[in-house]
Amino acid sequence: MNKQRMIEEIEKYRGKLVRFKYNGSRNQIEEFYGTIENTYNSIFTIKIKDSNSIKSFSYNDVINKTLQIFI
């Protein structure tokens, strides 16, 4: 899957509550629910449910399966 197609797919779910699974450094796995807030050319932002924090990820994180999105 290329980057442009990934941007289009993520844009479809903007504003909806989605489950995410992030495989961070040293195999630390973090699962959370959040809403896709904004999409930009290189990154997209997620507002974490039940928190005021916002995380940003690149589209390559999804393509490389570092970040998994469960709709």
DAFEN-V424369 format. One record per residue. RES is the residue in one letter. SS is DSSP state (hx for helix, st for strand, lp for the rest). PSI is psi as a letter, one per 20 degrees, with the letter a starting at -180 (* if undefined). NEAR is the number of other ideal C-beta (glycine too) atoms within 12 Angstrom. Layout:
# DAFEN-V424369
RES	SS	PSI	NEAR
RES	SS	PSI	NEAR
This chain:
# DAFEN-V424369
M	lp	p	15
N	lp	r	12
K	hx	g	21
Q	hx	g	14
R	hx	h	14
M	hx	g	28
I	hx	g	26
E	hx	g	16
E	hx	g	22
I	hx	h	35
E	hx	h	19
K	hx	h	17
Y	lp	j	25
R	st	p	22
G	lp	i	16
K	lp	q	20
L	st	p	21
V	st	q	29
R	st	p	22
F	st	q	32
K	st	o	22
Y	st	p	27
N	st	n	19
G	lp	a	17
S	hx	q	9
R	hx	k	7
N	hx	k	9
Q	lp	o	11
I	st	p	15
E	st	p	22
E	st	p	19
F	st	r	27
Y	st	q	22
G	st	r	34
T	st	p	25
I	st	o	36
E	st	g	26
N	st	q	21
T	st	p	27
Y	lp	a	17
N	lp	h	12
S	lp	h	16
I	st	r	24
F	st	q	36
T	st	q	21
I	st	p	35
K	st	p	25
I	st	p	24
K	lp	q	21
D	lp	k	11
S	lp	q	13
N	lp	j	9
S	lp	q	14
I	st	p	19
K	st	q	27
S	st	q	22
F	st	q	34
S	st	r	22
Y	hx	h	29
N	hx	h	18
D	hx	h	26
V	hx	g	32
I	hx	g	21
N	lp	j	16
K	lp	k	14
T	lp	h	22
L	st	p	33
Q	st	p	21
I	st	p	30
F	st	o	17
I	lp	*	14
